[in-house]
Amino acid sequence: MAETVGSLADKLSIVELKIYHMQEQADRADAAPEFRTRCLDRASVLRTQRDDLAEELATLLADIASGRVVPKVYRQFKMYNDPQYRAPSAG
């Protein structure tokens, strides 16, 4: 499984912010018409990306709920700031 629920949720939040700000630029009264059109076109592409990500997340959640997919949980093994992993001083 390449994507996790968390990674998809993260991507969705980022694309939502991009949509918001691109639409904000498209709505600027002081911007040139070509710029506004380009922003609207980009916002449309971003909405398609959002919809695809949302569909992928919904599918993954349904697969998890049905038991077809069992997410793997990876534990973090941090070595820094743990005195057990420090070599003894040579002095």
Backbone hydrogen bonds, N-H to C=O, Kabsch-Sander energy under -0.5 kcal/mol:
donor,donor_aa,acceptor,acceptor_aa,energy
8,L,4,T,-2.4
9,A,5,V,-2.4
10,D,6,G,-2.3
11,K,7,S,-2.4
12,L,8,L,-2.5
13,S,9,A,-2.2
14,I,10,D,-2.0
15,V,11,K,-2.5
16,E,12,L,-2.2
17,L,13,S,-1.8
18,K,14,I,-2.1
19,I,15,V,-2.5
20,Y,16,E,-2.5
21,H,17,L,-2.5
22,M,18,K,-2.6
23,Q,19,I,-2.7
24,E,20,Y,-2.1
25,Q,21,H,-1.8
26,A,22,M,-2.2
27,D,23,Q,-1.7
28,R,25,Q,-1.3
31,A,28,R,-0.9
36,R,32,A,-2.3
37,T,33,P,-2.4
38,R,34,E,-2.3
39,C,35,F,-2.4
40,L,36,R,-2.2
41,D,37,T,-2.4
42,R,38,R,-2.3
43,A,39,C,-2.5
44,S,40,L,-1.9
45,V,41,D,-1.8
46,L,42,R,-2.6
47,R,43,A,-2.2
48,T,44,S,-1.8
49,Q,45,V,-2.3
50,R,46,L,-2.7
51,D,47,R,-2.7
52,D,48,T,-2.4
53,L,49,Q,-2.6
54,A,50,R,-2.7
55,E,51,D,-2.2
56,E,52,D,-2.3
57,L,53,L,-2.6
58,A,54,A,-2.5
59,T,55,E,-2.4
60,L,56,E,-2.4
61,L,57,L,-2.8
62,A,58,A,-2.2
63,D,59,T,-2.4
64,I,60,L,-2.4
65,A,61,L,-2.7
66,S,62,A,-2.0
67,G,63,D,-0.7
67,G,64,I,-0.7
68,R,63,D,-1.2
69,V,63,D,-1.8
74,Y,72,K,-0.6
75,R,73,V,-0.6
78,K,76,Q,-0.7
82,D,79,M,-1.3
85,Y,82,D,-1.9
86,R,83,P,-1.4
